[in-house]
Amino acid sequence: MKQRIPLPGWRTIKTAVAAVICFLIFLPWWGSTQPASDGVLDKIGPFYACIAAVICMQGSVEASVKQGLSRLFGTLVGGLVGLGAVSVTMRAQSGAVLTLVFGLGVLLTIYLCNLARQSKACSIAAVVCCAIMLSHSGEGRYFYTIARMGETAVGIVVAVVVNKVLPGSGQPPAEEAQPKETKEN
């Protein structure tokens, strides 16, 4: 007996649709589609929006909103702590000082998320903090933080809208939502 390969479900389709929409939103500003330059807009791209859309696409609209808010909160906390840590280390030439501030930055980021009862935001917050401290230099860190939050917010909004508009959002159809009548014997 032949087994049929199942077709993709609605959540899979909606995730792909949300990622494509994010890609298209950022396509006009994406640096790799234009000649190389050092312009601010060249640093904006679809990458973080697509990631946010994929992660925030959940089984229901409510779960997508909750996941999105957690991700946005973590991005904000990690960005602010990362920028604060960078401002402390801008004049430091010692590897020991940089290492200490880096460790304290990650610790503070996770602590603040837990203090705000947003434990699900801890990992993304720590990732953003590390990215700001390790991957971006000078004034670019400030723009990176703002751009990262904006791109993440776009991905979250797209995921929630796609989840709400397309079918299969985990909500029962109207006729199934009402209790069925039973016959008494």
C-alpha positions in Angstrom: 0.0 0.0 0.0 1.4 3.4 -1.0 1.6 6.1 1.6 0.9 9.6 0.6 3.2 12.4 1.5 1.2 15.0 3.5 0.8 18.4 2.2 2.1 21.4 4.1 -0.3 22.7 6.8 -1.7 26.2 7.2 0.9 27.2 9.8 3.7 26.2 7.4 2.1 28.1 4.5 1.4 31.2 6.7 5.0 31.2 7.9 6.3 31.2 4.3 3.9 33.9 3.3 4.9 36.1 6.3 8.6 35.6 5.5 8.1 36.5 1.8 6.1 39.6 2.8 8.9 40.8 5.1 11.4 40.1 2.4 9.4 42.3 -0.1 8.9 45.1 2.4 12.7 45.5 2.9 13.7 44.7 -0.7 13.9 48.4 -1.8 16.4 49.3 0.9 18.4 46.1 1.1 22.0 46.9 0.5 22.7 43.7 -1.5 20.3 44.8 -4.2 22.0 48.1 -4.9 25.5 49.2 -5.6 27.7 49.2 -2.4 27.7 52.4 -0.4 28.0 53.5 3.2 24.5 54.9 3.5 22.4 54.3 6.6 19.6 52.7 4.6 22.0 50.1 3.2 22.2 48.6 6.7 18.5 47.9 6.7 17.4 44.5 5.5 14.8 41.7 5.7 16.9 39.3 7.8 15.7 40.2 11.3 12.1 40.8 10.1 12.0 37.4 8.5 13.4 35.7 11.6 10.8 37.5 13.8 8.0 36.5 11.4 9.1 32.8 11.4 9.4 32.7 15.2 6.2 34.6 15.9 4.0 32.5 13.6 2.2 30.4 16.2 -0.8 28.2 16.2 -3.2 31.1 17.1 -3.2 34.9 16.7 -3.1 35.3 20.5 0.0 33.1 20.8 1.6 35.0 17.9 1.0 38.3 19.7 2.4 37.0 22.9 5.5 35.6 21.3 6.0 38.8 19.4 5.7 41.0 22.4 8.2 38.8 24.2 10.6 39.0 21.3 10.3 42.8 21.1 10.8 43.2 24.8 13.9 41.1 24.7 15.3 43.0 21.7 14.8 46.3 23.6 16.4 45.1 26.8 19.3 43.5 25.0 19.8 46.6 22.9 19.7 49.0 25.7 22.1 47.0 27.9 24.4 46.3 25.0 24.6 50.0 24.2 25.2 50.9 27.9 28.0 48.3 28.1 29.5 49.6 24.9 29.5 53.2 26.2 31.4 51.9 29.3 34.0 50.1 27.2 34.6 52.7 24.5 37.7 54.0 26.2 38.8 50.7 27.8 41.9 49.2 26.2 42.2 46.3 28.6 41.0 42.8 27.5 40.2 42.1 31.1 37.9 45.2 31.4 36.2 44.3 28.1 35.6 40.7 29.2 34.3 41.8 32.6 31.8 44.3 31.1 30.8 41.8 28.5 29.9 39.2 31.1 28.2 41.7 33.3 26.2 43.0 30.3 24.9 39.5 29.5 24.2 38.8 33.2 22.3 42.2 33.5 20.3 41.5 30.4 19.0 38.1 31.6 18.4 39.5 35.1 16.3 42.4 33.8 14.2 40.1 31.7 13.6 37.8 34.7 12.9 40.7 36.9 10.2 41.9 34.5 8.8 38.3 34.5 9.7 37.9 30.8 11.8 34.8 31.1 11.0 33.8 27.5 12.7 37.0 26.3 16.0 36.1 28.0 17.6 34.3 25.1 16.8 36.9 22.4 17.8 39.7 24.8 21.2 38.1 25.5 21.7 37.5 21.7 21.0 41.1 20.9 23.3 42.3 23.7 26.1 40.1 22.5 25.6 41.2 18.9 25.8 44.9 19.8 28.9 44.4 21.9 30.8 42.0 19.6 29.7 42.7 16.0 29.2 46.4 15.6 31.6 49.3 16.2 31.4 53.0 16.9 28.3 54.9 16.1 27.0 52.0 14.0 25.9 50.3 17.2 23.2 52.9 17.9 21.8 52.6 14.4 22.0 48.8 14.6 20.0 48.7 17.8 17.2 51.0 16.4 17.2 49.1 13.0 17.1 45.8 14.7 14.1 46.8 16.8 12.3 48.2 13.8 12.9 45.2 11.6 11.8 42.9 14.4 8.6 44.9 14.9 7.8 44.7 11.2 8.3 40.9 11.3 6.0 40.6 14.3 3.3 42.7 12.8 3.4 40.8 9.5 3.2 37.4 11.3 0.2 38.5 13.4 -1.6 40.0 10.4 -0.9 36.9 8.2 -2.0 34.6 11.0 -5.2 36.6 11.4 -6.0 36.9 7.7 -5.2 33.5 6.4 -7.2 30.4 7.5 -6.0 27.9 10.1 -5.4 30.3 13.0 -6.3 27.7 15.6 -9.8 29.1 16.0 -12.6 26.7 15.6 -15.1 27.5 12.8 -18.3 29.1 14.0 -20.4 26.0 13.7 -17.9 23.9 15.8 -17.7 26.6 18.4 -21.2 26.1 19.6 -22.0 23.0 21.7 -23.8 20.2 19.8 -27.3 19.3 20.9 -27.7 15.9 22.2 -30.9 13.7 22.0 -32.2 12.2 25.2 -33.3 8.7 24.9 
